[in-house]
């Protein structure tokens, strides 16, 4: 695996390591496009010193009418927020990755009386709201958990844009991952794959 980015601590087999502490910094978010066995977007929020992660098959939308399925995946270390490159085929989740969007977020969750709710608690409760300040995504979003799923105990979440001044009502239903460019380097998935190769088996 080859990588482009700051502070990555990744092995040649695509393992995620490191504690990623960032004292005093605003919490970050990142959206990575991952051309693995199934193309998808990975939506990641810094929570409790790690990146809480959801796979979003169609990618985030700034249209409130376009609710996006978000499937929880394993936590990643904060260093992974800058990763862009090729994970060796045969390794965990092998494939090409680019950083489609990046920035910081502001928790907005509150209880019925309007009192703030700690963000980790809001995720545990199954409904978390937050404001994104990214290169591409802006405004209020929510992650909401629903019952159901294909397997017993599987969590089903939706990533939803709020009806605010940053929302859109038209435009493409989903970003085209093959044409999308990295928010960090301006490269496409094809360019990253061509420039960095697949690395050793």
N, C-alpha and C positions, 0 to 999 in steps of 0.2 A: 504494500500500500504506500502510495506517495501522498503527501499532504502539503497544502499551502495554508498558512495561518499563523496566528500568534499563540504561544503558550500551549500548543497541543501537547498531550502526553499520551500518544497512541502507539501501540505496537504494530509490527509488520502484519499481524494477523487481524488487525482491526479491533483489538481489545480497547476498552475504555478504562483509564486509570486516573488517579489523582483526586485530591479532596476539593480543589477549586474554590477555596475560601476567597471572598472579595469583601472585606470589611469596609463599610461606609459607602459602598457604591449603590446606585439605584439598581433595582433588580432588572435583569436583562431578559430579552426573549430573542429567539431565532427561529426562522422557518427555513428548513433545508429541503431541497428536492433530492430524492434518492431514487436513482434508476436501478433498482434491484430486480428481483424476480417479478415483482409487480411495482410499477411506477407509483410513487406516492410522495406526499409532502409530510415532513415531520415538524410538528408545531411544538416548541419547547419553551417552558417558562422556568426562570430561576426561582426555586422555592426551597428554603431550608438548606442552602449550600449545594444543591444539585439541580439538574435540569429535569423537571417533570415533563414527560413527553407523551404526545398523542400522534398517531399516524392518521393523516387526513387525506384519503384517497384522491379527492378532487381539488384539494387546496383550499385555503381560506378565501372568503368572499367578503367584499365590502357592501354587498347588497343584503339588507335585512331579510329579504324574502328567500334568500339562498342559504338554508341551513345545511351545515356540513357535518357529515358523520366524522367522529373523532374517536379512534380506538386507542385506549391507553397502552403504552409500551413501557419498557424498562427505563428507569432513571439513568441519566448520563451525567458524567462529571462536567463541571462548568467549562473546562478546557475544550470540550467538544463543540462549543458554540462557534468556534472559528474554523472548524475542520472543513476542508474542501479538497477533494482528491478522489482517488480510486481505492476502494477496499478490495483486496485480493479475492478473486473468485474462489469459492469454496470456504472462505472465512465466514464468520458470522455476518449475515446480511450483506454479502459482497455486492459491489456495484459502485457506480459513480455518484458523487455527492457534490452539490453546490449550495452556497448560502444564498437563498432567494431573497430573504429579508432579515433584518437585524435591527435592534434598538433596545429601548427600555420600556418598562411598563409600570403603571401605578395601580395598586389594588383599590377597588371601589366597593367591595362587598360590605353589606351592613345588615342588621337584623330589622325586624318589623318596626321597631321604635326609632330606627335611623342610626343606631349606635354602630360604629365600625366593628367588623368581625375579622379576626386574624385570617390572612389569606389561606394558610394551611388548613385552618378549620373550615373555611368556606368550601375548599375542595373536598374535604372529608364529608361535609354535609351534602355535596352533590350539586352545588350551584355557586360559581365564582364569577364575579364581574371585575373587569379591569380595563384600563385605558392604555392603548398601545401608541408609542411614539417611535415609529419605525421608518425605514427608508421608503417602504411602499404601503404598509398598513398603518392606519391612523384611526383614533377614536375608540369608542367603547365597544367591547366584545364581552361575550359570556360563554363559559363552558358549563353545560348542564347535563347531568347524568340521568339516564332513563333506564327503566327496568327492561330486561330482555337480552337478546344475544343468541348466537348459534349454539353456545355451549353453556352448561350449568355454571352459574356464578360469573359469567362474562359481563363486563360493564360496557354499556353503550352510552356514549356521550355525543353531544352536538356542540359545534362551535358556531356561534350566532353573532352577527353584527347588530348592534343597537341602532335604533332610528335617531341618529344625531346628525350634526352638521357635517360630519365626515362621511356619511353613508352615501352610496350611489344607488340609483334606481335602474340603470341600464349598463351597457358594456358587456364584455364577454362573461359567460357564466362561470368560467374557471380559467386560471392562467394556463397557457400552453406550456407544459414543462420542457418540451423540446426546443422552444424558441426563447424561453426565459433566460435572463442573464443574471449572473451573480451580483449581489449587492456589494460584494467585497472586491471582486476582480474584474467584473464585466464579462466574464467568460460564460459560454453555454456548457451544457453537459457534454456535448460532442467535443468541444474544444478541450475541456479538462481531460476527457478520456484519451484524446489524441496526444496531448502534451505530456501527460504523466504516465500513461500506460497502466497495465494491470499489476505490475510488481511481480515478485517471485511467487510460485505456488505455495 
